[in-house]
Amino acid sequence: MRKILFIGLLSILAFSQPSMAEKEKWVTSWVGSVQGPYPVGNPSAQPNLSTVFPSADMGANNQSFRLIVRPDIWGSRTRIRLSNALGTKPITFENVYVGLQLGSAEIVRGTNLPVTFEGKKIVTIQPGQFAWSDAVSLAYVQKMGNKNLEGRNLAVSFYIPNASGPMTWHAKALTTSYITAPNAGSKTSDEAEAAFPFATASWFFLDALDMFAPVSTKVIMGFGDSITDGTASTMNGDDRWPDVLSRRIHKVFGSKVVVLNAGIGGNQIAGPAEYSPAKPFAGGPSSGMRLDRDVFSLSGLTTVIWLEGINDFSKNGNASTQAVIDAMTDGVRRMNAAGISVIGATVTSALGSTSAAHGFQEQDDKRKILNQFIRTSPIFSSYIDFDAVILDPATGQMKPEFVPESTTGGAGDKLHPNRVGYQAMGNAINLQQVMSAK
C-alpha cells in the first residue's frame, strides 16, 4: 500500500512540475548584424580576398566557409540563422556543421556536428529571407560544463555549391574566419585546418546563433555604429565595450544574462532614406530599417543600450538634430511596444578627427544637442554617459590616451576609441542599472 502511495505521489509531482522544455527557452547568444552585399562596408584588417572571391557579382562559388563566433553563453542545444537578406538570387547551403574551435580553422576532435533545416542537410534561402536551423544537441557542453566553455569559440561551417551572387555579410567582424578557394568543393566535415587556407576578417551569411537557456535569462544588446562594432580595437581581442560589459556582468551574474553586439560600422539613425541590394550604403540600412531583423526577430531580447548618432551629423549624413531625435524616438517607442527596455548612451566626441567626414564644429554642436536629449528624455529607462568617459574637457576632443588605434597600430582618428577607451567605456557601466532596466 505504501509503495502504491509513493508511486502515486511521484506521478502527481511529475504531472505538476514544469517540463525541461517549459523551464528553458531559446536566447540569442551571438549576433553579426548584416549590412550589405560584399564588398560594400567598412572592414578592419581585411586580407586581400581577390583570390577567394574573384567577382563580387558571382560571390561564393563551390566553396566552403568556416566562420568563428563566440557565444556569450553556452547551452545544451544550439541553432543558427543563415541570411540572404541582401542577396539578389536564391542561395543553397549544404553540409552545415557546428564545432568547437581548437585554434585557427581546426575543430576539436569529435565536436563537429551536422546541422539540419527542417530535417534536411540542404536549405535554399530566397533573396531578402533568412532561415533558422533545427536544434543541435551539444553533448560536450554537458560534459565540459558551461563554466569551462566561457570565452571559447564555435566554428560554423557551410558549403555553397553554386555561384551565390551578391553575398550578405557583416564587414567588421574583428575576428578571423576561414574560407576555401573557389571550386574547392565541400570541406565542412573536415576537422583539420588545412582545408581552409584563406582568412577573412568578416562574417558572411551567418547573422545569429541561439542557445537553449533558462527562461529567466536576460538578453542585453549594444546597438549602434562603429563605436559599438569596435573599430580601432584589437583583432581577435574581444575588447569592444560590449565585450568588456559581458565579462564584468558574467563575473557577477554568471550565465543568467547575455550581452550581444549589434553594431554596424557607419550606421546611421535617420539615414539613408532608402536601402536595397541595388542601392547599398556602407553603413547598412538605417537603425529603424534594421529593427525588425536585428532586434525584434532575435530570441529573448530584454534590453537595448543604444549608442548612435555621430554618423548622422557627418558630412555623409548631414542630418538635422530634430530628424535624428525623431527617428530615435520612433525606434525607442517601437522597442518599448515589443517589451524591450532602451537605455540611451551619450555620443562621444569626434571633434578634430582626421576622418574627412568628421571632426568639424557643427557636427560637435549637433552631438551635444542629441546628448542633452538622451540625458533628459523620459523615453529612455536610463542613460549611460559615455561622453563623460571619453571627453577631454580641456580640448573638447577625445582624451589623448584613447586615440592611437589598436587594430594595426596606427595613429588613430580621434573618432574611434582604442582598446584603452573601450575598456574605460565598458568599465563605466553600472551593472545594476543595466540589469534592472524596465
N, C-alpha and C positions, 0 to 999 in steps of 0.2 A: 504493500500500500504506500509506504514511504517512498519507494522507488518510482511509483506511478506519479505521485505528487511532485517529485523532483523533476521528472521529465516534463510534466505539465507546466511547471514553473519556467523551465528553460524555453518551452515553446512560446509562452506568453512574453518572456523577455526578448526572444528573438523577433517576435512579431512587433513589439512595441519600440525596439531600438531602431534608429535610422540605419539604413544600409550604408556601406562604404561609399557607394555612388552618391548618396544623399549628403554625406559628410564632406565630400570633395567636389571641386569644380575645375574647369579649365581656367587658367590665368595666363595671360601673355607674359613670357619671361624674357623675350628679346624682340626688338623691332629694328628694322632698317628701312625707314620711310623712303619710298621710291620717288624719284624726282624728274625723270625724263628718259628719253631714248638715248642710249650711249651714242656719241661721247658728250652730249650736252650736260654740263655740270661742272663742279669745282673739286676735282680730286686732289688729294695731297700725296706727295711722294709716289706718284704712279709710275711704274715701269713702262717702257715703250711697248705698246700692245699691237704694233702693226703686223707682227708675225702671227699673233694669236687671232686677231680679228682684221683681216686684210681689207674688209669692206664693212662699213657701218650699216649700209643698207642690207647686206646679206646677213650680218650678225654672226651668231654662232652657227657652226655647220659640222655635223657629225663629230661632235666633241663633247668632252665631259668637264664638269665643274666640281671643285671641292671647296666649298665656302666655309670659312671658320667663323664661328659666332660663340659668344659667351653667354649662356643662360644666367639670368640674375639669381634664380633659384632652380633647384632640380626637383623632379618628381618621379614617381614610378612609371609614369606614362608621358609621352610627348606627342605632339603633332606639329606639322609645319605648314606654312602657307606659301605657295608659289604664285607669282603675279605676272600677268601680261597686261598690266594696267595701261601702259603707254606704248604697247606694240600696235602693229597695223595688220597683222595676219595671225591666224591660229598657230599656236606653238605646241608641239608634242614633247612631253618629258617622259623618259623611260628610265628604268633601273635606278630608282631613287633610293638612297641609303642615308642613315644617320649613324655616326660612330663617335667614340670618344677620341679626341685628338691626342696623339702621343707627342708629336712635335713636327713642325713643317707640315707636309701633306700626309704624314704617316698616321695610321689608325692603331689604337691599342688593340692587340690581338683578341679576336673573338667578340668585339663590340660593334662591328659594322653590320647594322641591321637593316633589312629591306623595309621599304615604306610603300604602302598601297594607297590607292584612291578609289573609294567605293569597291574595295576588294580587288582592284586590278593594279598591275605593275606599270601601267601606262595611263597618262592623262593628257588630254588636249584642252588647252585653255584658249578661249576666244579673246580677241582684242578687247581691252577695257575690263577684263574679268580677272578674278583670282580663284584659287582652289585650295581648300584645306584638305590635308591628308587624313587618312584613318589614324587612329591611335596606335602608337608603337610602344610596346612594353619594354622598359629598360631594367632588365634583371640586375645588371651591375650596380644600378643606383641603390637598390635594396641591399645588395651585398656590401658595397663600399660605404654606404651611408652618405646622407646629404652633406654633412659637415666636411667629409673628406673630398667632396667634389667642388667645394667653393673655389671659384676662380678658374676652374677647368673649362675647356672649350669643347664644343661639339663641332664635328665636321659633317656638313650636309652635302652629299654628292648626288648629282643628277646628270643624265645624258640627254643631249638634244640631237636626234638622228638626222634632221634635215635643216636647211637654212632657216634660221628663226625669224629673219627680218629684224627691224629695229628692236634693240634689247632694253627692256625696263631695268633700271639699275638705281643704286644709291652710290653716288660718286665717292664721297669722302668717308670710307669705312675706317681709315687709320688702323686697319687690321689686315694682315697679309692672308690672302686666299690663293687658290691654285687652279690652273686650267691646263688641259691638254692642248696639243696642236690641233688645227683643223684636220678633219678626216682621220683622227686617231682612233675613232670608234668608242665603244663603251668601256670605260675603265673604272666605273664607280664601285664595283665589288672588290677591287684591289685594295688591300690594306697598306701596301708599300707606297712610299712617296715617289718612287721612280716613274710611276705612270703619269705624274702631274709636274712636268718640268717648268712650267711658266707660272709667274707670280703676278698678282694684281692687288692693288690697294683699295679695291671697290667690291661691293656686293652686287650680284646680278640675279634678277628674278625672285630670289628669296626675300620676303619682307616681314615675316613674323614667325614666331615659334612659341607654342604654348606648352605648359607643364600642368599636370594634374596636381592640385594643391588643396589644402583645407579651405572650406567656404569662407572662413574669416580672413583670408589673406587679402591685404590691401595692395593695390597696384597704383604706383605713383609714376607720372610721366613728366620728364623735361621736354617741353615743346617749344620750338623756335627755329633759330637760324644757325649760322656757323659757330656762334659762341656757345651754343649747346652741342652742335655737331662735333666741336673740338678742334677747329682749325688752330694750328700752331702748337698743339700738344704733341706728345711723343708718339711715334709709330709703335703700335703693339703695346703701348704702355698702360692703356685703360686709365688715363688720368684726366679725362674731361670732368667738368664739375658734377654731372650726374653720377659718374663712376665713384668720385670721392664721397658723394652723398650716400651711394649704395653701400660702400664699405662701412661707413660710420653707422648707418641705420641697422645693418645686419649685426654689428657688434652688440647693439642694444636689444634689438627685437628679433634677431635670428631670421629664420625663413618665413616669418609672418608677414613680410612685406616685400614687394618687388619694386625696383626702380628701373624705368625704361628711358631710353634716349630717342626722341623723335625729332631731333634737329636736322635741318637741311641747309647746307651752306648756300647763302644768297637768298634765302626765303624772305618773303615779304608778307605783311598783314593785308594791305589794301590792294596790292598788285601781284601779278599782272591782271589786267581786266579779263583776259581770256587765255586759255592754255589748252593745247592739244598736241598729239604727236606731230602734226604738221606745222604747228606753231609753238615749239617748246621755248622754255626760258630756263637759263642756267640755274636759277634758284628754285625751280619747280613751281607747281601751282600755288596760288595764294593760300594763306592759312585757312581761310574759310572754305576754299575749294577742296582742301585735303582733309577736312574734319571727318567726313563720312568714312574714308578709307583708313586714315592714320589714327583716329581716336575711337569713333563710335563702333567700328567693326571689330575692334580688339576685345579680348576677353577679360572681364573683371576689373576694368579701369575704374578707379575711385577718385583720383586727384590729379590735377594737371598744374605744373609750375610753368607759367608762360613768360618767356623771355624773348622779346622780339620787338622790332621797330626801326633799328638803325638803318637797315637797307631801304626802308620806305622813304627815308629822308636823304638818301644818297642821290648823286646826280643821275643814277639809273632809275631810281624810284620817283623822286621829286614829288611826293605826295604831301598834301596839307596835313597838319596835325589833326584837324577835325575829321578828315577822311579816315585816318588811322584809328582815332578814338572810336569812331562809329563802327568800323569793321571789327575792332577788338571787342567792343560792347556786344555786338551781334554774336560773335564767337563765344563769349562767356555765357550769354543767355542760352545759346543752343546747348552748350555743355551742361549748364545747370539744369536745363529741362531734361537732360538724359541722366540726371542724378550724379553728375561729376562736379566736384568742387574745384574751383580755379583759384590758385594763388598767383597774384601778379608779381613780376620781378622787374625791378627798375633797369633801364637800359644803360649800358656802360658807355663811357666817352670814346669818341673816335677823333677828337679834336687833334689837329696836327698830323693825321695819318698820312703815310706815304702812298696809300692806295689812291689812285686817280679819282675814284668815285666818292671818296670820303674825306673827312678832315676839315671841312670848311665851317665857318662860324654859323651860318644859317642852319646847317644840319644840327649843330650842338644846341642852338636855341630851340629848335623843334623837339629835340630829345628831352630837354628839360621840361617842356610843357607836357609831353607824354608822361614823364616820370611823376610829375605832380598829380596827374590824373590817376596813375597807378597807386600812388601813396594814399589818395583820399577817396577814391570811388568806392561806394558800398557794394558794387557788383562783385568785387573780389572777396573771398573769405578772409584773406590777409595779404600781406606783401612781404617780399624779401628784397632788401636794399643792396643789390649787387653794385649799384653805382657808388655807394659809400665805400665799398670794399676796394674797388679798382681805382677810384679817382685820386689824383694828386691835387689837393686844394690849391697848391701854390701855382700850378700851371693850367689847371682845368683839363689836363690830359691824363692818360694812363700813368700810373706810378712807374718809374723807370725800371724797377726790378721785374716788372711783368712784361716788358717789351720784347727782349730777344727771343726769337721763336725757337721752339724745342723740336720741331719735326726734322729739319735739315740743318739746324744751327745757324740760320740766317739772322739778320739784324732785327727782324720784326717789323710790324707795320703800324703800331700804336692803335690798332683796331682790335686785334685778337690777342687775348692774354696768352701767355705761355704756360708751361706746366706749373710754375710758381703761382701764377694768377688764378688758374683753375683750382689749385689746391686751396687758395685763400677763399675763393667763392664757395666751394663745397664745404669747407670747414666753418663758414659763417652762417650756414643754415641752421635754424633752431629745429631740432628733431621733433620735439613735442608739438611745435606749430604745424609741421607737415603732417604728423600722424593724427592730429586732432582736427584737421581741416574738414569743414562741413559746408 
